[in-house]
Amino acid sequence: MKQKFSIKWKASKQPRKQRKYRANAPLHIRRKMISTNFSKELRKKYGKRNFPVKKGDNIRIMKGEFKGKTGKIEGINLKRLRITIDGINRTKKDGTKVNVYFDPSNLQIKELNLEDGKRRQALERKTGKVEEKNGSEKNEPKPVKDTKIETKIKTKETGDKK
C-alpha cells in the first residue's frame, strides 16, 4: 500500500501534491499549519514572525469581507485547518447565525493567551523574555553548559582525574 504521508517530503510545484500533504498530515504537523503572523509590536517583543494560534488569542482579520474586525478565537478546526472568531458570524435566510471560518493566513495575532506554561516556554526559547501575568516582563538568563575546557580546569583544581 502506498504511504499517505511522508516526513521526508519537502516541496512541490504541483498543487495536487501540496493538497495531499496538507490533507494527510498528522495532528502535530497540522498544529504548525495553523500558525498566524504576529502584529508589529509582538514581533519586536518576542523576536518571532508567527506562532501557532490557540483558543483565547486576540485576532485581527486582514483580508476578506470582515477585514479590520478583531475578536477572540472561539474555536480551531484542525481537520479543515480553519479558525472561528467570537462575534463574527453570518445570518442565514431562516434567521439562524452560523460561524464564519477563516484561513490562518488571513489573520494577525494582536494579543496572546499566555495561560499555558508550555506556550510561554516556546516563546521564551527564542528571546529569553516572557510577560508575567501582572503585565511586567521577566528576563531569565539561559543556563550555560559546561565546556570541555571548563571541566578540565575544574578537575585540575580538585585533583580528580577523568
C-alpha positions as a Python dict, from the first residue, in 0.01 Angstrom:
ca = {
    (1, 'M'): (0, 0, 0),
    (2, 'K'): (125, 348, -86),
    (3, 'Q'): (218, 569, 209),
    (4, 'K'): (-28, 854, 268),
    (5, 'F'): (210, 1092, 446),
    (6, 'S'): (584, 1129, 403),
    (7, 'I'): (801, 1305, 661),
    (8, 'K'): (1080, 1342, 404),
    (9, 'W'): (863, 1540, 157),
    (10, 'K'): (999, 1891, 117),
    (11, 'A'): (805, 2078, -150),
    (12, 'S'): (646, 2054, -490),
    (13, 'K'): (516, 2296, -750),
    (14, 'Q'): (223, 2064, -817),
    (15, 'P'): (-91, 2174, -628),
    (16, 'R'): (-217, 1814, -603),
    (17, 'K'): (91, 1715, -401),
    (18, 'Q'): (60, 2023, -180),
    (19, 'R'): (-306, 1941, -113),
    (20, 'K'): (-219, 1577, -41),
    (21, 'Y'): (49, 1682, 212),
    (22, 'R'): (-195, 1910, 397),
    (23, 'A'): (-485, 1665, 386),
    (24, 'N'): (-289, 1365, 518),
    (25, 'A'): (-72, 1549, 773),
    (26, 'P'): (-79, 1417, 1133),
    (27, 'L'): (-201, 1639, 1417),
    (28, 'H'): (143, 1751, 1540),
    (29, 'I'): (220, 1894, 1194),
    (30, 'R'): (-133, 2035, 1144),
    (31, 'R'): (-80, 2241, 1460),
    (32, 'K'): (212, 2417, 1291),
    (33, 'M'): (0, 2475, 979),
    (34, 'I'): (-246, 2675, 1188),
    (35, 'S'): (20, 2942, 1261),
    (36, 'T'): (-64, 3308, 1217),
    (37, 'N'): (166, 3608, 1191),
    (38, 'F'): (228, 3850, 1478),
    (39, 'S'): (147, 4221, 1484),
    (40, 'K'): (448, 4456, 1460),
    (41, 'E'): (453, 4511, 1838),
    (42, 'L'): (456, 4137, 1914),
    (43, 'R'): (728, 4077, 1652),
    (44, 'K'): (956, 4325, 1830),
    (45, 'K'): (865, 4188, 2171),
    (46, 'Y'): (920, 3817, 2100),
    (47, 'G'): (1157, 3823, 1802),
    (48, 'K'): (934, 3588, 1603),
    (49, 'R'): (731, 3638, 1288),
    (50, 'N'): (448, 3390, 1350),
    (51, 'F'): (317, 3146, 1609),
    (52, 'P'): (51, 2871, 1630),
    (53, 'V'): (-282, 3016, 1743),
    (54, 'K'): (-478, 2897, 2044),
    (55, 'K'): (-830, 2950, 2176),
    (56, 'G'): (-845, 3285, 2357),
    (57, 'D'): (-591, 3471, 2140),
    (58, 'N'): (-698, 3816, 2024),
    (59, 'I'): (-701, 3824, 1642),
    (60, 'R'): (-742, 4086, 1369),
    (61, 'I'): (-879, 3991, 1026),
    (62, 'M'): (-654, 4116, 746),
    (63, 'K'): (-839, 4006, 431),
    (64, 'G'): (-1190, 3937, 312),
    (65, 'E'): (-1540, 4057, 390),
    (66, 'F'): (-1466, 4113, 761),
    (67, 'K'): (-1131, 4295, 709),
    (68, 'G'): (-1028, 4513, 1004),
    (69, 'K'): (-1252, 4344, 1263),
    (70, 'T'): (-1099, 4199, 1579),
    (71, 'G'): (-1209, 3931, 1821),
    (72, 'K'): (-1104, 3635, 2031),
    (73, 'I'): (-1059, 3289, 1883),
    (74, 'E'): (-1366, 3080, 1960),
    (75, 'G'): (-1253, 2753, 1808),
    (76, 'I'): (-993, 2584, 1589),
    (77, 'N'): (-1080, 2308, 1343),
    (78, 'L'): (-762, 2107, 1277),
    (79, 'K'): (-940, 1877, 1032),
    (80, 'R'): (-1025, 2165, 797),
    (81, 'L'): (-737, 2392, 915),
    (82, 'R'): (-980, 2676, 984),
    (83, 'I'): (-1043, 2920, 1273),
    (84, 'T'): (-1367, 3068, 1408),
    (85, 'I'): (-1374, 3407, 1580),
    (86, 'D'): (-1613, 3509, 1858),
    (87, 'G'): (-1881, 3756, 1743),
    (88, 'I'): (-1817, 3714, 1370),
    (89, 'N'): (-2092, 3516, 1202),
    (90, 'R'): (-2333, 3517, 908),
    (91, 'T'): (-2712, 3518, 920),
    (92, 'K'): (-2882, 3254, 707),
    (93, 'K'): (-3214, 3313, 527),
    (94, 'D'): (-3407, 3137, 802),
    (95, 'G'): (-3254, 3374, 1063),
    (96, 'T'): (-3005, 3137, 1226),
    (97, 'K'): (-2650, 3257, 1280),
    (98, 'V'): (-2356, 3050, 1157),
    (99, 'N'): (-1987, 3091, 1246),
    (100, 'V'): (-1755, 3206, 968),
    (101, 'Y'): (-1439, 3001, 916),
    (102, 'F'): (-1114, 3185, 845),
    (103, 'D'): (-787, 3067, 696),
    (104, 'P'): (-495, 3139, 935),
    (105, 'S'): (-304, 3317, 655),
    (106, 'N'): (-569, 3593, 655),
    (107, 'L'): (-538, 3667, 1027),
    (108, 'Q'): (-293, 3850, 1256),
    (109, 'I'): (-233, 3791, 1628),
    (110, 'K'): (-281, 4114, 1828),
    (111, 'E'): (-265, 3967, 2181),
    (112, 'L'): (-157, 3624, 2308),
    (113, 'N'): (-329, 3396, 2558),
    (114, 'L'): (-35, 3307, 2788),
    (115, 'E'): (-221, 3093, 3044),
    (116, 'D'): (-48, 2779, 2915),
    (117, 'G'): (302, 2726, 3058),
    (118, 'K'): (429, 2531, 2757),
    (119, 'R'): (328, 2815, 2529),
    (120, 'R'): (520, 3062, 2744),
    (121, 'Q'): (827, 2837, 2727),
    (122, 'A'): (803, 2820, 2346),
    (123, 'L'): (815, 3200, 2325),
    (124, 'E'): (1093, 3211, 2584),
    (125, 'R'): (1315, 2974, 2384),
    (126, 'K'): (1390, 3240, 2124),
    (127, 'T'): (1412, 3562, 2326),
    (128, 'G'): (1454, 3474, 2692),
    (129, 'K'): (1176, 3725, 2770),
    (130, 'V'): (830, 3634, 2890),
    (131, 'E'): (543, 3852, 3002),
    (132, 'E'): (428, 3787, 3358),
    (133, 'K'): (56, 3762, 3442),
    (134, 'N'): (65, 4109, 3602),
    (135, 'G'): (194, 4264, 3276),
    (136, 'S'): (561, 4313, 3365),
    (137, 'E'): (840, 4145, 3169),
    (138, 'K'): (1069, 3888, 3323),
    (139, 'N'): (1421, 3829, 3190),
    (140, 'E'): (1564, 3487, 3257),
    (141, 'P'): (1925, 3415, 3160),
    (142, 'K'): (1973, 3095, 2965),
    (143, 'P'): (2176, 2829, 3151),
    (144, 'V'): (2535, 2798, 3033),
    (145, 'K'): (2657, 2448, 2953),
    (146, 'D'): (2996, 2334, 3080),
    (147, 'T'): (3250, 2308, 2803),
    (148, 'K'): (3541, 2063, 2792),
    (149, 'I'): (3788, 2337, 2885),
    (150, 'E'): (3591, 2431, 3198),
    (151, 'T'): (3568, 2069, 3309),
    (152, 'K'): (3947, 2026, 3267),
    (153, 'I'): (4006, 2333, 3482),
    (154, 'K'): (3769, 2201, 3749),
    (155, 'T'): (3943, 1862, 3759),
    (156, 'K'): (4286, 2026, 3795),
    (157, 'E'): (4164, 2235, 4088),
    (158, 'T'): (4012, 1940, 4272),
    (159, 'G'): (4283, 1689, 4175),
    (160, 'D'): (4037, 1431, 4034),
    (161, 'K'): (4118, 1252, 3708),
    (162, 'K'): (3868, 1192, 3433),
}
